[in-house]
Amino acid sequence: EDLILSSRRPRVSGFEAWPAIRTTTDNAELARLSDIVMLSVRPEDLEGVEADLSGKLVISVMARVPMTEITRRFGCDRMVRSMPNASAEQAQSFTPWHAASEVTAGDRAFVADFFGASGVAREVPREADIDYFTGLTGSGVAFPALMARAMIEHAVENGISADLADTAVRQLMLGAGTYVSQSSDSAAEIVKTFIDYGGTTAAGLCAMIDRGSDSVVKAGLDAAWKRALGN
């Protein structure tokens, strides 16, 4: 009963289990009825959003739109920029957020609790950090999925059925993510341990590194970061 959704469509799917949630197609009405407003539109669609958000806590989850632009457009001072990712659906997002100086301690506590409910949330010291994390973690599953795709394709090319390869790599990704997140060793230490062991995994790692795996990953992050900066 405390949540209002504004959408271009009169009905928003996915919320049928909560009939008390209100919906509107009028952003101005949503602003009048709300103390906290979340901006979640594509950056290119922001031009069509009209509302007076002065006096509100405004939380943006939009890439590429700086706080100065949002403040200028909507008249808000208590402004937070954040960048969750799609893993929020599994409560596994990493969500960095940055707050303007006008944001109160109570506002900060709300933001931390809100994003903490869908994973791990961290306040970052600079708005520029949000632009960087848009490329690094805003991608969510996309970059690991790229590696998973190549592994599945390689398995199929070498006689493994597509279904078996898919199941194997999905489980590998799940296990690897859990191991890296829970290990006391850093990612660099984990890689070194496998290389030092000198087995089949070491052969694969060394071949990937020799062929530029690190520079490929960094090039991808540079491209995503550049796009987040609007370039």
Summary of the structure (lengths in Angstrom):
residues: 231
radius of gyration: 21.4
end to end distance: 41.0
largest distance: 64.3
contacts: 594
relative contact order: 0.08
helix: 53%
strand: 13%
